[in-house]
Amino acid sequence: MDKVMAARHDVMDSKAFNNESSDVAMSDFNISLESVLGLYGELSAESLKSLNEVRKKTVELKRNQKMFSLCDGRADVFIVKEGWASLCHASDKRGQDICNVFMPGDIIGLRESFFENHDIIILALTNCVLEKVSVEHVHELFKNDVSVRRAVMSYIMVNDNITIERLRSCTHHRSEERVAHFLLEIYTRFCFKGLLKTNIYSFPITQDVVGELLGITSVHVSRCMTALEQKKFIRKTRSSIKLLKPEEMAKSTGFDGDFIYGHIRLDG
């Protein structure tokens, strides 16, 4: 009888999770160039106005669509309004050569735009809505507006920190810990932007993409996800993740959110 009741409880709990995860509780954060950069550094009213006036153009990409990005010898800059995308480099080898993933509230190409003749390829991991912003206008503000310059540098620093922290995980931990570390990274990025109201977040990227970022096969990613579920660290659906014990996961993987965002918190 106890087993039957437990099974019923698991089914009911699963249905509740599926209902909850089908509508991931996202905040009403307005994603724009000025609001995103404002998270990484304090912006004056004049700076906010100037960023709002930067030339913009909406670009929509379908899932798996690629877009070559280069503007007058410099990479274009895009705000991710909806969906997930990745940054790739041209490669003759097998695989997509994915070097990072971007979710709503991220800026693609900002760091790359400061290097001449640096081209990038944007791969849409889901259907995406991007906002292309004027590189020339952003660089002009970077040159002449101190608060914009600080915010841009802070954004670039955070993304470099994310890459360093992920690399550290890949060189020091087993596959299961790498996957857990990556799930914590995504959760922390969502939380920093104020885009979550719960511990459930959208996770629509494939195991192939996760594997390429972490240096393991997609089959191994699947096994690691299953192991994390069995340990009651996470619960997953086809397109979302629920973190059940984020503190324990952070302890077992050595994930350090302060390394990523610490300089912003100190400035604040």
Secondary structure, 3 states (H helix, E strand, C coil): CHHHHHHHHHHHHHHHHHHHHCCCCECCCCCCHHHHHHCCCCCCHHHHHHHHCCCEEEEEECCCCEEEECECCECCEEEEEECCEEEECCCCCCCCCEEEEECCCCEECCCHHHCCCCCEEEEECCCEEEEEECHHHHHHHHHHCHHHHHHHHHHHHHHHHHHHHHHHHHHHCCHHHHHHHHHHHHHHHHHHCCCECCCEEECCCCHHHHHHHHCCCHHHHHHHHHHHHHCCCEEECCCEEEECCHHHHHHHHCCCHHHHHHHHHHHC
